[in-house]
Amino acid sequence: MQSIDSLGYQVYFEEDLASLEPFIAARDYSHILVLVDINTNDNCLPVLQAAMPNITNYDIIEVDPGEENKNIDYCIGVWKTMLDFGADRKALMINLGGGVVTDMGGFAASTFKRGIDFIHIPTTLLSQVDASVGGKTGIDLDNVKNIVGTFTQPQAVFISTQFLKTLDHRQIASGFAEVIKHGLIQDKKLYEECKRIDLNAIDIAIIHRSVEIKNNVITQDPLEKGLRKILNFGHTIGHAIEGYSLYNDKNPLLHGEAIGIGMICEAWLSHKYLGLSESDLKDISTTFLNIYAPYHYSKDQYSAFLELMKNDKKNESNQIGFALLAAIGDCKFNIYVNEDDIQLALDYYLSII
């Protein structure tokens, strides 16, 4: 499969990561650091090592897995370890993991000594189709997602479905929410394909198409001044529910599970604000409810959800901003919605589960 040219770097789709070792060898790096979490250290590092047999002089930095650890305290630990290993400005960071590792590793690298090179090797479906592409790095502050970060492009991204074999069904389904989103915002054909796909048989072709859609958007608007905002469909409400769940539920929602709820709610807002058809609203709702278990919240939680939405970095002039669908495959941005309608959208989700 061909690589994709992104913002000054290549996204390689290779089962065996064949281009990785030549890519690194061609650059005169003084030091190589590999950021992993406990899971990717055990399950994914052997794949990386097999792909670069002639590169053995590297240091491993391990962090705990989970969104709750994507914070400044863990980032300080990464920076301190980089110092302990003697990393200088000509060092390379390889981020081997899911979205937490790529987000935090990219942020740590982009700020250490004012920036060192980094490569992403995303190991979850979510990070392959979302977090690895676009140059967004970031950490969470309290329970507000990605509120501190930078726009910094990796030197390259390497995507292999080998890593997906290490994931359980829930993790695959979580990542698949972003694939569905890419279809909803720009490619109705992909969305229709998503409704038929077997989640146990995700192939590189659908990952390639999903990344291609995101890449087409971000290359036109690298700093999210306009068009790139359509990638936030489902995320205004979804991020708020995700942040709330992370700090209040014993078994918190995964990103895609929360974004699925957000896309149902925001499809309802799309129906009200942009005339998304009733049939499309029902179709979108059914698609997500067929994949994700219902999440039961109460109206008592609405004020907490709204407070998190008000802290969203996409807002302007104290208005809560949304990307909404005019139709499946046609997304608009900078739609500002009043709080009463957001609560009605949350009511709609509860009414159909």
PyMOL commands that set and color helices and strands:
alter all, ss='L'
color gray80, all
select helices_A, chain A and resi 20-25+38-43+45-51+67-69+72-84+99-114+125-131+161-166+169-186+188-196+199-201+204-220+227-232+235-248+255-274+278-291+299-310+339-352
alter helices_A, ss='H'
color red, helices_A
select strands_A, chain A and resi 4-5+10-13+31-37+59-63+91-97+117-122+136-141+144-151+156-159+321-327+330-336
alter strands_A, ss='S'
color yellow, strands_A
deselect
rebuild
show_as cartoon
